[in-house]
Amino acid sequence: MALFFFDTDDGRMSVRDSTGLELEDREAARREAIAALTLIAKDVLPNDDPYAISVTVRDDQRQAIFHASLTLVAEWLV
């Protein structure tokens, strides 16, 4: 098991994880980061502006090892 930290940023607010999460390996951390993006996007109701969120994973040495981002665009077509 290894400790990983998940920092989020949506362009308005940046949250640096100081607690971390014990996971089996880097691949598990990658899956956790991507899952977090989908959970966050599920709760966002953008007005006609795109909403972008990113997650950066840091290892137990506090070095960034993975980055994922998601942009949610909701717009009327007529």
N, C-alpha and C positions, 0 to 999 in steps of 0.2 A: 504494500500500500504506500501511496505517496500523497503528499499534500499539494493541492492546486488551488489557486486563487482566481476568481472570476470578476473582472472589472467590466462595468457597463458604461456606455456613453450614448446618449441620444441627441447630442448637439446642444441640448439645453442644460442637462444635468449629467455629471460624471460621478460614478460611484466606484470607489476603490475598495475591493474586498480585503478586509483585514483579518478575517476568520479562517477562510479557506475551507476546503472540503477534501476528505480522505477518499481517494479513488485508486482503483487497481493499477492504472497505467495512463500514459498519454492519450491513447485511443479512447479510453473511458472519459477523459477530460474533454476531448474533442466532441464526443457525443453529448456530454452534459452541456457544453456551450451552445451547441446547435439547438438542443431541446429548450434551453432557456430562452433563446430568441423566439421560438415559436410560441412559448407560453406568454412572453411579454407582448408579442404582436396580437395574440388572441384578445387581450384586454385593452387594446388601443383602438379608439374610434377617431381616426384622423378627420379633420375638416378638409377641405379640398387640397390640402398641402401634403406632399409626401412625408412619411414618417420613417426615419432611419434610426436603427439601433445597432450597436456593435458590442461584442463581447471579446475581451482579450483575456487569454488564460496565461497565468504566470505559474512557474514551478516553485518548488520549495526553496529555491535560491532567489526567488522573486524576479526571475528573468522571464520576459514574455516569450511564449513558445507557440502560441496559436492565436489567430484572430479570425473572427467570423462576423459578418454584418448582414443585415436584412433591411430592405426598403419596402415599405407598404404604401401603395398608391391607391387611393380610392377617389373616383371622380365620376360625376354624372356625364353621360354620353349625349344627352339632349337637353 
